[in-house]
Amino acid sequence: INLLLAITDGFASSSTADIEQAQQLLHQLPNDYEKNYYAGIIKERKGMVILNRKISGAHFVAYEWLNEAMAFYEKAEALRLHGNDDAILRWNTCVRLIKSRHLKPRDEEHVEQPLE
């Protein structure tokens, strides 16, 4: 878990290989709760990095990563031990970020047309 968290802390200056390495570590976690919870952490942290890059279309991509994180947090919440609200708190953090930054999914109007 510590290695996984350390890798995700470095997403801002890392490559896709680091995301893959973090996702591979999920398989070593002992139970489905932790696998889903930390999959959500990976998605959430990558979404935040993308959002802070301020490149064209980043807000759409960040929304997708955060939305995927929320789906993992929902799965983890269903598997949590009584009194463990971590997944709920992370889900709420994603919602607040989406609302505060006015993030929305990419719709058909914003899809770039291929060059001919």
N, CA, C and O atoms as CSV, one atom per row, in Angstrom:
chain,resi,resn,atom,element,x,y,z
A,1,ILE,N,N,0.837,-1.195,0.000
A,1,ILE,CA,C,0.000,0.000,0.000
A,1,ILE,C,C,0.875,1.250,0.000
A,1,ILE,O,O,0.597,2.204,-0.727
A,2,ASN,N,N,1.934,1.249,0.814
A,2,ASN,CA,C,2.812,2.415,0.858
A,2,ASN,C,C,3.495,2.651,-0.482
A,2,ASN,O,O,3.637,3.797,-0.908
A,3,LEU,N,N,3.916,1.593,-1.144
A,3,LEU,CA,C,4.531,1.736,-2.460
A,3,LEU,C,C,3.524,2.283,-3.464
A,3,LEU,O,O,3.842,3.177,-4.249
A,4,LEU,N,N,2.323,1.749,-3.434
A,4,LEU,CA,C,1.270,2.223,-4.337
A,4,LEU,C,C,1.011,3.716,-4.117
A,4,LEU,O,O,0.909,4.475,-5.081
A,5,LEU,N,N,0.905,4.132,-2.872
A,5,LEU,CA,C,0.662,5.539,-2.563
A,5,LEU,C,C,1.845,6.412,-2.973
A,5,LEU,O,O,1.654,7.534,-3.442
A,6,ALA,N,N,3.054,5.908,-2.800
A,6,ALA,CA,C,4.237,6.667,-3.200
A,6,ALA,C,C,4.260,6.862,-4.716
A,6,ALA,O,O,4.619,7.933,-5.204
A,7,ILE,N,N,3.880,5.830,-5.448
A,7,ILE,CA,C,3.829,5.944,-6.907
A,7,ILE,C,C,2.793,6.979,-7.318
A,7,ILE,O,O,3.055,7.808,-8.189
A,8,THR,N,N,1.624,6.937,-6.702
A,8,THR,CA,C,0.575,7.888,-7.077
A,8,THR,C,C,0.939,9.316,-6.685
A,8,THR,O,O,0.501,10.265,-7.335
A,9,ASP,N,N,1.732,9.478,-5.631
A,9,ASP,CA,C,2.203,10.822,-5.261
A,9,ASP,C,C,3.084,11.419,-6.352
A,9,ASP,O,O,3.176,12.640,-6.483
A,10,GLY,N,N,3.721,10.571,-7.122
A,10,GLY,CA,C,4.615,11.049,-8.173
A,10,GLY,C,C,3.985,11.155,-9.541
A,10,GLY,O,O,4.694,11.379,-10.521
A,11,PHE,N,N,2.673,11.001,-9.644
A,11,PHE,CA,C,2.010,11.055,-10.949
A,11,PHE,C,C,2.278,12.355,-11.703
A,11,PHE,O,O,2.328,12.343,-12.933
A,12,ALA,N,N,2.450,13.460,-11.009
A,12,ALA,CA,C,2.635,14.748,-11.678
A,12,ALA,C,C,3.891,14.757,-12.543
A,12,ALA,O,O,3.941,15.451,-13.559
A,13,SER,N,N,4.879,14.010,-12.156
A,13,SER,CA,C,6.139,14.015,-12.914
A,13,SER,C,C,6.455,12.649,-13.498
A,13,SER,O,O,7.612,12.337,-13.782
A,14,SER,N,N,5.418,11.833,-13.678
A,14,SER,CA,C,5.676,10.453,-14.091
A,14,SER,C,C,5.085,10.141,-15.461
A,14,SER,O,O,4.472,10.984,-16.118
A,15,SER,N,N,5.295,8.910,-15.852
A,15,SER,CA,C,4.811,8.433,-17.146
A,15,SER,C,C,3.660,7.451,-16.955
A,15,SER,O,O,3.229,7.171,-15.837
A,16,THR,N,N,3.185,6.946,-18.069
A,16,THR,CA,C,2.116,5.958,-18.030
A,16,THR,C,C,2.580,4.679,-17.358
A,16,THR,O,O,1.772,3.950,-16.783
A,17,ALA,N,N,3.853,4.406,-17.422
A,17,ALA,CA,C,4.386,3.197,-16.788
A,17,ALA,C,C,4.124,3.208,-15.291
A,17,ALA,O,O,3.876,2.156,-14.701
A,18,ASP,N,N,4.174,4.376,-14.669
A,18,ASP,CA,C,3.914,4.462,-13.235
A,18,ASP,C,C,2.460,4.123,-12.913
A,18,ASP,O,O,2.181,3.497,-11.890
A,19,ILE,N,N,1.551,4.527,-13.764
A,19,ILE,CA,C,0.138,4.190,-13.557
A,19,ILE,C,C,-0.031,2.678,-13.668
A,19,ILE,O,O,-0.723,2.060,-12.859
A,20,GLU,N,N,0.600,2.097,-14.668
A,20,GLU,CA,C,0.520,0.649,-14.841
A,20,GLU,C,C,1.137,-0.081,-13.653
A,20,GLU,O,O,0.601,-1.090,-13.194
A,21,GLN,N,N,2.266,0.428,-13.152
A,21,GLN,CA,C,2.903,-0.202,-11.992
A,21,GLN,C,C,1.987,-0.126,-10.774
A,21,GLN,O,O,1.860,-1.101,-10.033
A,22,ALA,N,N,1.349,1.019,-10.563
A,22,ALA,CA,C,0.422,1.163,-9.435
A,22,ALA,C,C,-0.751,0.204,-9.590
A,22,ALA,O,O,-1.176,-0.417,-8.616
A,23,GLN,N,N,-1.280,0.078,-10.806
A,23,GLN,CA,C,-2.412,-0.812,-11.026
A,23,GLN,C,C,-2.018,-2.276,-10.846
A,23,GLN,O,O,-2.838,-3.081,-10.405
A,24,GLN,N,N,-0.780,-2.635,-11.177
A,24,GLN,CA,C,-0.324,-4.006,-10.966
A,24,GLN,C,C,-0.250,-4.337,-9.482
A,24,GLN,O,O,-0.484,-5.478,-9.084
A,25,LEU,N,N,0.075,-3.344,-8.665
A,25,LEU,CA,C,0.152,-3.570,-7.224
A,25,LEU,C,C,-1.218,-3.883,-6.615
A,25,LEU,O,O,-1.305,-4.507,-5.558
A,26,LEU,N,N,-2.281,-3.445,-7.287
A,26,LEU,CA,C,-3.627,-3.732,-6.787
A,26,LEU,C,C,-3.863,-5.229,-6.620
A,26,LEU,O,O,-4.544,-5.660,-5.689
A,27,HIS,N,N,-3.294,-6.015,-7.531
A,27,HIS,CA,C,-3.508,-7.471,-7.495
A,27,HIS,C,C,-2.885,-8.121,-6.258
A,27,HIS,O,O,-3.255,-9.232,-5.880
A,28,GLN,N,N,-1.949,-7.427,-5.642
A,28,GLN,CA,C,-1.286,-7.974,-4.457
A,28,GLN,C,C,-2.028,-7.632,-3.164
A,28,GLN,O,O,-1.695,-8.156,-2.101
A,29,LEU,N,N,-3.011,-6.774,-3.252
A,29,LEU,CA,C,-3.747,-6.392,-2.048
A,29,LEU,C,C,-4.622,-7.553,-1.578
A,29,LEU,O,O,-5.106,-8.342,-2.389
A,30,PRO,N,N,-4.820,-7.650,-0.271
A,30,PRO,CA,C,-5.428,-8.858,0.294
A,30,PRO,C,C,-6.924,-9.045,0.094
A,30,PRO,O,O,-7.410,-10.171,0.199
A,31,ASN,N,N,-7.674,-7.981,-0.191
A,31,ASN,CA,C,-9.127,-8.177,-0.294
A,31,ASN,C,C,-9.743,-7.216,-1.300
A,31,ASN,O,O,-9.107,-6.258,-1.740
A,32,ASP,N,N,-10.982,-7.489,-1.651
A,32,ASP,CA,C,-11.666,-6.697,-2.678
A,32,ASP,C,C,-11.907,-5.257,-2.238
A,32,ASP,O,O,-11.891,-4.343,-3.063
A,33,TYR,N,N,-12.130,-5.053,-0.947
A,33,TYR,CA,C,-12.303,-3.678,-0.470
A,33,TYR,C,C,-11.058,-2.858,-0.816
A,33,TYR,O,O,-11.163,-1.799,-1.433
A,34,GLU,N,N,-9.895,-3.343,-0.423
A,34,GLU,CA,C,-8.661,-2.593,-0.660
A,34,GLU,C,C,-8.374,-2.455,-2.145
A,34,GLU,O,O,-7.903,-1.406,-2.584
A,35,LYS,N,N,-8.644,-3.482,-2.921
A,35,LYS,CA,C,-8.426,-3.408,-4.371
A,35,LYS,C,C,-9.265,-2.294,-4.988
A,35,LYS,O,O,-8.768,-1.522,-5.808
A,36,ASN,N,N,-10.527,-2.208,-4.600
A,36,ASN,CA,C,-11.405,-1.164,-5.139
A,36,ASN,C,C,-11.058,0.210,-4.588
A,36,ASN,O,O,-11.032,1.189,-5.335
A,37,TYR,N,N,-10.793,0.292,-3.307
A,37,TYR,CA,C,-10.464,1.575,-2.685
A,37,TYR,C,C,-9.201,2.174,-3.308
A,37,TYR,O,O,-9.187,3.353,-3.663
A,38,TYR,N,N,-8.156,1.384,-3.440
A,38,TYR,CA,C,-6.904,1.905,-3.972
A,38,TYR,C,C,-6.949,2.090,-5.491
A,38,TYR,O,O,-6.208,2.909,-6.033
A,39,ALA,N,N,-7.803,1.344,-6.175
A,39,ALA,CA,C,-8.036,1.631,-7.593
A,39,ALA,C,C,-8.657,3.018,-7.722
A,39,ALA,O,O,-8.325,3.771,-8.637
A,40,GLY,N,N,-9.558,3.351,-6.801
A,40,GLY,CA,C,-10.142,4.689,-6.775
A,40,GLY,C,C,-9.097,5.753,-6.499
A,40,GLY,O,O,-9.122,6.822,-7.110
A,41,ILE,N,N,-8.183,5.475,-5.588
A,41,ILE,CA,C,-7.104,6.430,-5.281
A,41,ILE,C,C,-6.272,6.704,-6.530
A,41,ILE,O,O,-5.950,7.854,-6.829
A,42,ILE,N,N,-5.924,5.641,-7.258
A,42,ILE,CA,C,-5.135,5.799,-8.480
A,42,ILE,C,C,-5.871,6.701,-9.459
A,42,ILE,O,O,-5.292,7.649,-9.989
A,43,LYS,N,N,-7.138,6.410,-9.700
A,43,LYS,CA,C,-7.928,7.201,-10.658
A,43,LYS,C,C,-8.085,8.644,-10.191
A,43,LYS,O,O,-7.944,9.574,-10.985
A,44,GLU,N,N,-8.373,8.830,-8.921
A,44,GLU,CA,C,-8.562,10.181,-8.396
A,44,GLU,C,C,-7.289,11.005,-8.525
A,44,GLU,O,O,-7.334,12.146,-8.985
A,45,ARG,N,N,-6.168,10.445,-8.127
A,45,ARG,CA,C,-4.908,11.206,-8.179
A,45,ARG,C,C,-4.496,11.505,-9.610
A,45,ARG,O,O,-3.982,12.590,-9.882
A,46,LYS,N,N,-4.707,10.575,-10.529
A,46,LYS,CA,C,-4.386,10.842,-11.926
A,46,LYS,C,C,-5.313,11.931,-12.473
A,46,LYS,O,O,-4.870,12.802,-13.223
A,47,GLY,N,N,-6.577,11.887,-12.108
A,47,GLY,CA,C,-7.514,12.926,-12.541
A,47,GLY,C,C,-7.106,14.300,-12.051
A,47,GLY,O,O,-7.220,15.279,-12.789
A,48,MET,N,N,-6.637,14.387,-10.834
A,48,MET,CA,C,-6.215,15.675,-10.289
A,48,MET,C,C,-4.969,16.193,-10.997
A,48,MET,O,O,-4.849,17.394,-11.237
A,49,VAL,N,N,-4.045,15.303,-11.333
A,49,VAL,CA,C,-2.841,15.709,-12.067
A,49,VAL,C,C,-3.225,16.253,-13.437
A,49,VAL,O,O,-2.732,17.301,-13.856
A,50,ILE,N,N,-4.099,15.545,-14.126
A,50,ILE,CA,C,-4.542,15.986,-15.455
A,50,ILE,C,C,-5.234,17.335,-15.356
A,50,ILE,O,O,-4.992,18.216,-16.181
A,51,LEU,N,N,-6.075,17.505,-14.379
A,51,LEU,CA,C,-6.798,18.760,-14.200
A,51,LEU,C,C,-5.838,19.927,-13.982
A,51,LEU,O,O,-6.075,21.021,-14.493
A,52,ASN,N,N,-4.788,19.716,-13.250
A,52,ASN,CA,C,-3.840,20.785,-12.948
A,52,ASN,C,C,-2.863,21.088,-14.080
A,52,ASN,O,O,-2.116,22.064,-14.003
A,53,ARG,N,N,-2.856,20.273,-15.124
A,53,ARG,CA,C,-1.956,20.519,-16.261
A,53,ARG,C,C,-2.435,21.667,-17.142
A,53,ARG,O,O,-1.642,22.257,-17.876
A,54,LYS,N,N,-3.694,21.981,-17.077
A,54,LYS,CA,C,-4.269,23.109,-17.817
A,54,LYS,C,C,-3.965,23.037,-19.316
A,54,LYS,O,O,-3.507,24.006,-19.921
A,55,ILE,N,N,-4.230,21.873,-19.891
A,55,ILE,CA,C,-4.112,21.722,-21.329
A,55,ILE,C,C,-5.515,21.598,-21.924
A,55,ILE,O,O,-6.477,21.304,-21.214
A,56,SER,N,N,-5.616,21.818,-23.197
A,56,SER,CA,C,-6.904,21.782,-23.868
A,56,SER,C,C,-7.591,20.433,-23.658
A,56,SER,O,O,-7.004,19.381,-23.913
A,57,GLY,N,N,-8.819,20.474,-23.200
A,57,GLY,CA,C,-9.613,19.273,-22.991
A,57,GLY,C,C,-9.319,18.540,-21.698
A,57,GLY,O,O,-9.922,17.501,-21.428
A,58,ALA,N,N,-8.401,19.063,-20.893
A,58,ALA,CA,C,-8.014,18.379,-19.656
A,58,ALA,C,C,-9.197,18.215,-18.710
A,58,ALA,O,O,-9.289,17.211,-18.004
A,59,HIS,N,N,-10.103,19.191,-18.688
A,59,HIS,CA,C,-11.226,19.097,-17.757
A,59,HIS,C,C,-12.153,17.928,-18.107
A,59,HIS,O,O,-12.762,17.335,-17.217
A,60,PHE,N,N,-12.260,17.598,-19.393
A,60,PHE,CA,C,-13.069,16.449,-19.780
A,60,PHE,C,C,-12.400,15.149,-19.339
A,60,PHE,O,O,-13.049,14.251,-18.803
A,61,VAL,N,N,-11.100,15.066,-19.573
A,61,VAL,CA,C,-10.351,13.858,-19.213
A,61,VAL,C,C,-10.318,13.698,-17.695
A,61,VAL,O,O,-10.484,12.591,-17.183
A,62,ALA,N,N,-10.107,14.788,-16.985
A,62,ALA,CA,C,-10.091,14.741,-15.514
A,62,ALA,C,C,-11.443,14.263,-14.992
A,62,ALA,O,O,-11.498,13.461,-14.060
A,63,TYR,N,N,-12.522,14.746,-15.579
A,63,TYR,CA,C,-13.859,14.296,-15.177
A,63,TYR,C,C,-13.973,12.782,-15.314
A,63,TYR,O,O,-14.485,12.109,-14.419
A,64,GLU,N,N,-13.493,12.247,-16.435
A,64,GLU,CA,C,-13.587,10.808,-16.668
A,64,GLU,C,C,-12.813,10.028,-15.607
A,64,GLU,O,O,-13.310,9.029,-15.088
A,65,TRP,N,N,-11.601,10.477,-15.283
A,65,TRP,CA,C,-10.806,9.792,-14.265
A,65,TRP,C,C,-11.492,9.875,-12.903
A,65,TRP,O,O,-11.548,8.885,-12.174
A,66,LEU,N,N,-12.003,11.033,-12.563
A,66,LEU,CA,C,-12.673,11.197,-11.267
A,66,LEU,C,C,-13.957,10.370,-11.208
A,66,LEU,O,O,-14.279,9.791,-10.170
A,67,ASN,N,N,-14.674,10.315,-12.299
A,67,ASN,CA,C,-15.896,9.520,-12.354
A,67,ASN,C,C,-15.577,8.033,-12.171
A,67,ASN,O,O,-16.304,7.316,-11.484
A,68,GLU,N,N,-14.491,7.581,-12.789
A,68,GLU,CA,C,-14.070,6.192,-12.611
A,68,GLU,C,C,-13.658,5.942,-11.157
A,68,GLU,O,O,-13.951,4.886,-10.597
A,69,ALA,N,N,-12.984,6.911,-10.556
A,69,ALA,CA,C,-12.596,6.788,-9.139
A,69,ALA,C,C,-13.839,6.618,-8.278
A,69,ALA,O,O,-13.868,5.779,-7.378
A,70,MET,N,N,-14.864,7.413,-8.556
A,70,MET,CA,C,-16.095,7.341,-7.775
A,70,MET,C,C,-16.752,5.962,-7.899
A,70,MET,O,O,-17.317,5.454,-6.930
A,71,ALA,N,N,-16.678,5.364,-9.077
A,71,ALA,CA,C,-17.252,4.023,-9.268
A,71,ALA,C,C,-16.511,3.002,-8.402
A,71,ALA,O,O,-17.133,2.122,-7.807
A,72,PHE,N,N,-15.194,3.120,-8.334
A,72,PHE,CA,C,-14.425,2.211,-7.471
A,72,PHE,C,C,-14.737,2.465,-6.003
A,72,PHE,O,O,-14.849,1.521,-5.222
A,73,TYR,N,N,-14.877,3.717,-5.624
A,73,TYR,CA,C,-15.207,4.025,-4.231
A,73,TYR,C,C,-16.580,3.464,-3.852
A,73,TYR,O,O,-16.774,3.010,-2.725
A,74,GLU,N,N,-17.527,3.495,-4.786
A,74,GLU,CA,C,-18.845,2.922,-4.520
A,74,GLU,C,C,-18.742,1.416,-4.275
A,74,GLU,O,O,-19.395,0.887,-3.376
A,75,LYS,N,N,-17.922,0.727,-5.075
A,75,LYS,CA,C,-17.721,-0.707,-4.874
A,75,LYS,C,C,-17.073,-0.970,-3.513
A,75,LYS,O,O,-17.468,-1.885,-2.790
A,76,ALA,N,N,-16.072,-0.152,-3.178
A,76,ALA,CA,C,-15.392,-0.322,-1.889
A,76,ALA,C,C,-16.349,-0.060,-0.730
A,76,ALA,O,O,-16.317,-0.760,0.282
A,77,GLU,N,N,-17.189,0.941,-0.884
A,77,GLU,CA,C,-18.140,1.293,0.181
A,77,GLU,C,C,-19.060,0.110,0.492
A,77,GLU,O,O,-19.407,-0.137,1.647
A,78,ALA,N,N,-19.442,-0.601,-0.543
A,78,ALA,CA,C,-20.323,-1.757,-0.342
A,78,ALA,C,C,-19.620,-2.901,0.396
A,78,ALA,O,O,-20.283,-3.764,0.972
A,79,LEU,N,N,-18.294,-2.911,0.384
A,79,LEU,CA,C,-17.515,-3.988,0.993
A,79,LEU,C,C,-16.855,-3.585,2.315
A,79,LEU,O,O,-16.177,-4.398,2.943
A,80,ARG,N,N,-17.045,-2.371,2.722
A,80,ARG,CA,C,-16.322,-1.829,3.888
A,80,ARG,C,C,-16.748,-2.472,5.187
A,80,ARG,O,O,-17.851,-3.002,5.324
A,81,LEU,N,N,-15.838,-2.406,6.127
A,81,LEU,CA,C,-16.168,-2.820,7.490
A,81,LEU,C,C,-16.973,-1.714,8.150
A,81,LEU,O,O,-16.830,-0.541,7.805
A,82,HIS,N,N,-17.807,-2.085,9.087
A,82,HIS,CA,C,-18.615,-1.099,9.802
A,82,HIS,C,C,-17.708,-0.030,10.424
A,82,HIS,O,O,-16.729,-0.349,11.100
A,83,GLY,N,N,-18.044,1.222,10.188
A,83,GLY,CA,C,-17.282,2.324,10.761
A,83,GLY,C,C,-16.160,2.840,9.884
A,83,GLY,O,O,-15.570,3.876,10.191
A,84,ASN,N,N,-15.848,2.143,8.797
A,84,ASN,CA,C,-14.804,2.608,7.883
A,84,ASN,C,C,-15.461,3.447,6.795
A,84,ASN,O,O,-16.059,2.911,5.861
A,85,ASP,N,N,-15.347,4.752,6.920
A,85,ASP,CA,C,-15.985,5.670,5.974
A,85,ASP,C,C,-15.025,6.243,4.944
A,85,ASP,O,O,-15.365,7.206,4.257
A,86,ASP,N,N,-13.834,5.672,4.821
A,86,ASP,CA,C,-12.828,6.223,3.913
A,86,ASP,C,C,-13.329,6.322,2.474
A,86,ASP,O,O,-13.137,7.351,1.826
A,87,ALA,N,N,-13.963,5.276,1.969
A,87,ALA,CA,C,-14.440,5.287,0.586
A,87,ALA,C,C,-15.514,6.355,0.386
A,87,ALA,O,O,-15.548,7.014,-0.653
A,88,ILE,N,N,-16.368,6.524,1.352
A,88,ILE,CA,C,-17.415,7.555,1.267
A,88,ILE,C,C,-16.783,8.938,1.255
A,88,ILE,O,O,-17.195,9.804,0.483
A,89,LEU,N,N,-15.793,9.147,2.101
A,89,LEU,CA,C,-15.117,10.449,2.154
A,89,LEU,C,C,-14.388,10.754,0.855
A,89,LEU,O,O,-14.420,11.893,0.389
A,90,ARG,N,N,-13.730,9.761,0.259
A,90,ARG,CA,C,-13.026,9.970,-1.017
A,90,ARG,C,C,-14.046,10.259,-2.124
A,90,ARG,O,O,-13.811,11.124,-2.968
A,91,TRP,N,N,-15.182,9.540,-2.125
A,91,TRP,CA,C,-16.233,9.770,-3.121
A,91,TRP,C,C,-16.715,11.209,-3.015
A,91,TRP,O,O,-16.876,11.895,-4.025
A,92,ASN,N,N,-16.944,11.662,-1.783
A,92,ASN,CA,C,-17.397,13.041,-1.572
A,92,ASN,C,C,-16.351,14.054,-2.035
A,92,ASN,O,O,-16.705,15.109,-2.561
A,93,THR,N,N,-15.083,13.746,-1.847
A,93,THR,CA,C,-14.014,14.630,-2.316
A,93,THR,C,C,-14.076,14.775,-3.834
A,93,THR,O,O,-13.932,15.879,-4.360
A,94,CYS,N,N,-14.289,13.676,-4.530
A,94,CYS,CA,C,-14.401,13.726,-5.995
A,94,CYS,C,C,-15.594,14.581,-6.424
A,94,CYS,O,O,-15.488,15.385,-7.350
A,95,VAL,N,N,-16.717,14.405,-5.753
A,95,VAL,CA,C,-17.911,15.189,-6.085
A,95,VAL,C,C,-17.639,16.682,-5.887
A,95,VAL,O,O,-17.985,17.503,-6.737
A,96,ARG,N,N,-17.022,17.019,-4.767
A,96,ARG,CA,C,-16.727,18.431,-4.507
A,96,ARG,C,C,-15.779,19.006,-5.545
A,96,ARG,O,O,-15.949,20.150,-5.967
A,97,LEU,N,N,-14.789,18.238,-5.963
A,97,LEU,CA,C,-13.854,18.699,-6.980
A,97,LEU,C,C,-14.557,18.894,-8.316
A,97,LEU,O,O,-14.336,19.897,-8.995
A,98,ILE,N,N,-15.392,17.955,-8.689
A,98,ILE,CA,C,-16.140,18.066,-9.947
A,98,ILE,C,C,-17.030,19.302,-9.927
A,98,ILE,O,O,-17.083,20.050,-10.903
A,99,LYS,N,N,-17.727,19.516,-8.817
A,99,LYS,CA,C,-18.626,20.672,-8.724
A,99,LYS,C,C,-17.863,21.992,-8.650
A,99,LYS,O,O,-18.249,22.961,-9.304
A,100,SER,N,N,-16.802,22.044,-7.875
A,100,SER,CA,C,-16.075,23.315,-7.703
A,100,SER,C,C,-15.359,23.736,-8.978
A,100,SER,O,O,-15.189,24.929,-9.228
A,101,ARG,N,N,-14.939,22.769,-9.787
A,101,ARG,CA,C,-14.244,23.082,-11.040
A,101,ARG,C,C,-15.190,23.048,-12.236
A,101,ARG,O,O,-14.769,23.249,-13.375
A,102,HIS,N,N,-16.470,22.791,-11.969
A,102,HIS,CA,C,-17.503,22.736,-13.023
A,102,HIS,C,C,-17.125,21.735,-14.120
A,102,HIS,O,O,-17.245,22.026,-15.310
A,103,LEU,N,N,-16.670,20.562,-13.699
A,103,LEU,CA,C,-16.271,19.534,-14.655
A,103,LEU,C,C,-17.501,18.820,-15.178
A,103,LEU,O,O,-18.466,18.586,-14.450
A,104,LYS,N,N,-17.443,18.483,-16.444
A,104,LYS,CA,C,-18.553,17.789,-17.087
A,104,LYS,C,C,-17.995,16.761,-18.048
A,104,LYS,O,O,-16.855,16.864,-18.500
A,105,PRO,N,N,-18.817,15.761,-18.358
A,105,PRO,CA,C,-18.341,14.782,-19.345
A,105,PRO,C,C,-18.275,15.404,-20.731
A,105,PRO,O,O,-18.987,16.357,-21.048
A,106,ARG,N,N,-17.418,14.847,-21.524
A,106,ARG,CA,C,-17.309,15.292,-22.915
A,106,ARG,C,C,-18.607,14.889,-23.614
A,106,ARG,O,O,-19.045,13.743,-23.514
A,107,ASP,N,N,-19.201,15.819,-24.307
A,107,ASP,CA,C,-20.396,15.461,-25.061
A,107,ASP,C,C,-20.078,15.532,-26.543
A,107,ASP,O,O,-18.985,15.940,-26.934
A,108,GLU,N,N,-21.012,15.142,-27.343
A,108,GLU,CA,C,-20.768,15.048,-28.782
A,108,GLU,C,C,-20.400,16.385,-29.407
A,108,GLU,O,O,-19.709,16.413,-30.425
A,109,GLU,N,N,-20.841,17.483,-28.828
A,109,GLU,CA,C,-20.517,18.791,-29.379
A,109,GLU,C,C,-19.031,19.120,-29.239
A,109,GLU,O,O,-18.491,19.897,-30.027
A,110,HIS,N,N,-18.367,18.531,-28.237
A,110,HIS,CA,C,-16.976,18.854,-27.973
A,110,HIS,C,C,-15.986,17.858,-28.557
A,110,HIS,O,O,-14.777,18.022,-28.394
A,111,VAL,N,N,-16.481,16.831,-29.236
A,111,VAL,CA,C,-15.588,15.846,-29.804
A,111,VAL,C,C,-14.926,16.443,-31.031
A,111,VAL,O,O,-15.598,16.955,-31.926
A,112,GLU,N,N,-13.604,16.373,-31.066
A,112,GLU,CA,C,-12.883,16.919,-32.203
A,112,GLU,C,C,-13.073,16.012,-33.405
A,112,GLU,O,O,-12.995,14.788,-33.294
A,113,GLN,N,N,-13.320,16.616,-34.539
A,113,GLN,CA,C,-13.520,15.865,-35.763
A,113,GLN,C,C,-12.170,15.445,-36.323
A,113,GLN,O,O,-11.205,16.205,-36.237
A,114,PRO,N,N,-12.083,14.241,-36.898
A,114,PRO,CA,C,-10.811,13.804,-37.469
A,114,PRO,C,C,-10.439,14.631,-38.695
A,114,PRO,O,O,-11.306,15.109,-39.426
A,115,LEU,N,N,-9.152,14.787,-38.904
A,115,LEU,CA,C,-8.673,15.500,-40.090
A,115,LEU,C,C,-8.862,14.635,-41.308
A,115,LEU,O,O,-8.690,13.417,-41.256
A,116,GLU,N,N,-9.220,15.275,-42.411
A,116,GLU,CA,C,-9.428,14.499,-43.650
A,116,GLU,C,C,-8.297,14.712,-44.597
A,116,GLU,O,O,-8.293,14.145,-45.690
